[in-house]
């Protein structure tokens, strides 16, 4: 029974993670301080929660996303490269969430 409860919690996390990634995708190009704060916040949440539920790839990509957002805040000179990094990690997060959702559906 415990495994079923954990799987239910993991599925719930994945639904919430998917919503967070969708929000990230809508604001990823926004350079306003509010958008950058929100990106950082969402990445930080995914990083911690992903690891707690055993989704190391989600946690790792979210950590890298968080670093890239922080780098974008502090370094305007390499904006294009950082933007590409952010988009790569968002894409990786989306793929991993979809993969894990399929696994738990079986």
N, C-alpha and C positions, 0 to 999 in steps of 0.2 A: 504493500500500500504506500509506503514511503516513496518508492521510486515513481509511482504514478503521480503523487502530489508534487514531487520535484519536477517531473516532466511538465505538469500543468503550470507550475511557476515559471519554468523555462520558456514555455510557449507564450505565456503572458509577457514575459520580458521581451521576447522577440517581436511581439506586436508593438510594444512601446518603443523598442529600438528602431523598428521600421518607421514609426511616426517621427521619431527624432531625426533620423537620416533624411526623411522627406523634408522636414523643416530646414535642416542644414542645406539641402540642395536648393531651396528657395532663396536662401540668404547668402550663399557662398560668394557671390560676386559683389555684394554690398560691402563697402569699405568704411561705413560709418562706425563710430566707436560702439554704438549700441549693438550693431550686428556682430562685430568682432567679439564683444562680451558674450553675446548669446551663443555664437559658434564655440567659443571656449568652454562655456558652461555645459552645452550639450555634449561636446567631446569628452569633457571630464566625467560627466554622468555615465556615458557609455563605457568609458575606460574602467571605472570602478565596478559598475554593475556587471559588465561582461565577464570580468574575472571572477566575480562572486558566483556566477551561474555556470562557470566552467567553460566559457566561450573565450579562450585565450586569443584567438585571431581577432575577434571583435575588440577585445581589450587593447591588444597591441596596435591595431590600426587607429583606434580612437586616441591612444596615447600619442601616436605619430601625428595625427590630425591636430591634437591639442598643441603639440610643439610647433607645427607649421603655422597655426593661427597666431601663436605667441611671436613667432619669427616675423610674420607679416606685420604685426603691430610695431615691432621694433626696427624693421629694415625695409624702407621704401624702395631701395635701389634694386632689389632682386624680385620685384613684385610678380613678374611673369612666371618665374621658376617656382616661387612659393605657391602661387595660384594653381599651377599644374600639380604640385605635390598635394595640395588640399583636395583637388578634384580626384586624384588617384586614390587617396585614402577614403574618400566618400564612396567611390565606385567599389573599392574593396569591401567596405562595410556593407554596402547594399548586397553584393554578391554573397558574402558570408551569412548575412541574415537570411537571405533566400534559401541558401543551401541548408542551413540549420533548421529552418522552418519545414522544409521538405523532409528532412531526416526525422523530425519529431512527429510528422504527420503519418508516418508509416507504422 
